[in-house]
Amino acid sequence: MRVMMPIGAWLLLLAVLAGASAAQAGDEAAIAAYRAGDMAAARAEWLAVLEEPDAPRGPERGRILYDLGNVAFREGKTLEAVGWDSAALQYRPRDPDTWANLEEARNRARLEPADRGDLSDTLRRLVRSFTPQESRWLAAGGFALLAAALAFEALRGGRAARWTAIGAGCVALLSCVPCVDASLRAQRDPLLVIEPERASVRSEPREKAAVVAEVPAGDEVERVDELPDWTKVHTQGGVEGWIRTRAVFDLRR
């Protein structure tokens, strides 16, 4: 018996294919514009691709964010390039080109390196070298190993089995660290300050309101609320106030 696909399913399939085609066409147009030196057109095309219903996800989305970082860098907007490259690392955290571009942009903007090479930064980079999906798989693998070790101890017993279970428990705990870190970061709404030198945080969303904090360029703040042209933020120093929206870059793309 022949099974017919419902009309709604056909329409959904066509919409998906059309979206994918539009995103691919926009990406190709952006690449062509970039190679021709038309940075404004390349930026517009890639931004449009990111807004498509079926825009690329995962590493491919990271590649587009990386490309937008290259556009900003070539336009001399080094702080914005830092933002794009930082956003790209969420999708491809181990990509050497993205890291190289980020460090170059930070250097041009006279910011400290993202990875200073000390123990703290090395551990942070190691923990964040997994995508959220990879970190979940890593945690699942750690607990599977622990379950196998506990089953082995229950069946065989003895000192060796006990130490094997203890070791597996330590591995399971360590394997959860990237997942926990990714979950905590997913709850944040980080913004990068891209105002040259520093940005003023004001008590109210108006230009003449009192300045309650000054945030240096390259620092991160957390979005709390928004109004036209103004964003309420929480600074690393614990201060809440309003900052001009143009002075910050959304790191969640």
N, C-alpha and C positions, 0 to 999 in steps of 0.2 A: 504494500500500500504506500502510495506516495504522500509524504508529509510536506505540507506547505508552510513556509515561514510566515508568521503574522506580519501584516503591513507595518505595525508599529516597530517590530524588530528590524525590518528592512530600513525604515526611516532612521532608526538609531544607528544602524551600521553605516548608512550613507553619511550621517552627520559626523561619525567618528572618522571615517575616511576623509571627508572634506576638511575636518579640523587638522588631521595629520598632514594632509597635502598643503594646507595653508601655512602650517608651521614650518614645513620643509621648504616651501617656496620662499617664505620670509627669511629663513636662515640662509638660503643660497643667495638671496638678494643682498643680505647684510654682508656676507663674505665678499661678494663682488664689489660692494661699495667700499668696504674696508681696504681691499687690495687696490682700488682706484684712488684711495686717499680721501674719500668723502666720509669723514668721521660722523658728521651730523646724520647722514642717511643711514650709515651702519648702525648708529645708536638707535635711531627711530625704528629700524626694522627688527633689531634684536629685542627691544623693549616690547614691540608688538607681538613677537613670537612668545615671550613670557606670559602674555595676557591671553593667548589662545586657550580655548577650553581643554584641548588635549596637548598642552605644551609639554615639552620633554621633561622627564623627571630623572632623578638619580644623576649619574656621572655626566650624562648629556646636558642636563640643565646646568650642572657645574661648569661645563665647557662654555656655555653661552655667557654665564656670569663672568668667567675668566676673559672671554672675548670683550665684554663690556668694560672690564678693567683695563684691557689694552687700549680701547678707544679713549677712555678717560685719561690714561697716562699720556697718550699721544697728543691729547688736547691740552696737556699741562695741568690737568686737575688731579694732582697726585693724591690728595687726601680722599677724593672720591674713588680713585683707583684702589687705594687701600681697602675701602669699603667693599667694592666689587670682589676683590680677590679673597677677602675674609669670608664673604658670603659663599664664594665658590668652594672654599674648603669644607663647607658643611656637606657637600655632595661628593667630593673626591679628596678626602683629607690627606691622602698619601701622595698626591700628584706633585712631582718635583718642580714642574714648570710653574704651577700655581704658587708654590712656596717661594720659588726664586723671584717671581714677579712681585709677590707681596713684600718681600724683604727689600727689593729695589725701590718700590714705591714708598715704603716707610723710610728708607734712607734718603730719598729725594725730598720727602716731606719733613725731614729732620726729626723723625720719631725713633724711639728705641726699637731694636729688632723684635720681631714677634717671638723669635726663639733666640734667647741670649746665650744658650749653650750651657747654662748652669743646671744644677740637679732639678730644681723646681720646674723650669721650663721643659726640660727633657722628659720628666715624668708626665707633665701635662700633655705634651705632644704625643707621647706614647699612648696615654689613656684615650686621647681624642683622635687616634689614627684609625678608628673604626667608624663606619657610618652607623646610624641608629639600628638599622636592620642587622648589620654585621655584629653589633654589640649584643643584640638579643640572641643571635645564634651562638655567640661565644659563651654567654651565660648558660644557655640550654646545654651546650656541650660540657661545661663544667659540672653542672648538676647531674648529667647522665654519667659522667665519670665517677662522681661521688656515689651515685646509686649502685653502680657496678662494684665499687670498692666495698661498700657496706654489705652488699650481697655476698661478696667473696669472704669477708670477715665472718659473716653469719654462718656460712657453710664450712669454712676451714678453721677459723679461730686461730689463736696463736699470736705471738708478738709481731711477726712479719705482717700478718694480715691487719693487725691493729694499726701499725705504723703506716701501712698502705692507705687505710681509711683516713687516718689523720692527714696524710699528705694530700689525698684527694679532696678533703674538706678545705684545706688551704688553697688549693688550686681553684675550687669552686667559688670561694670567696673572692679571690683575685679576679676571676673571670666575670664577676658581677660588677666590678668597678666601672668599666666603660659604659655598661648599660645604665647604672645608676646616674653616672655623670650626664649621659645623653638625656635621661628623663628629667633631670633637674634643669638642664639647659633648655629643654623643650618648653618648660613652664615660663621661661623668661621672654621678654620682648625687647632685645637689645638694639640700641641705636649707637652709631659712631659719630662723634663730634667731628665735623669737617669744616667748621669755621676756622679760617686762618688764625693762628696764635691761640685764641680761646673764645669761648662762647659764654654769654651772660645768662644766668638762670634768674628769673624774676619772680617776685611774690605773686604777681597777677599777670594774666595774658594781655599786657599792654606795654608799650615801649617806655613809658615814664614810671612804671612800677619799680619798687625798690629791688636792687640786685641782692639776691640771697646767696649766690655762689658763682664762682667762675670755673668753668671746666676747660682744661687744656685741649687743644686739637689732638685727635687720635685716641682720647679716652672714650670709654663706653659708659652710657647711661641706660636706664631702663624706662621704657614708655609706660605711663600710667593712664593718661587720658589724652584726648585730642580735641582741638577746636580749629576752625579755619585759620591757617597761617601760624598756629601755635600748638606746641606739644608739651604736655605736662610730663616731667621726667623725675626719676629718682636717681640721684647721683651716687657714686661709689662712696662718698663721704656721708651718705645718709640724709642728704637734703632733698626736699621735694620742691619743685617750682616749675615755672613755665619758660620754655625756650623756643626761639624761632624755628619753625619746621625746616626752613631752608638750611639751618645750621647743623642738622643731623642727617645721618644716612641709615636707612632701615637695613639691618643685617639679615633679616629673615626674608628670603626671596623665593 
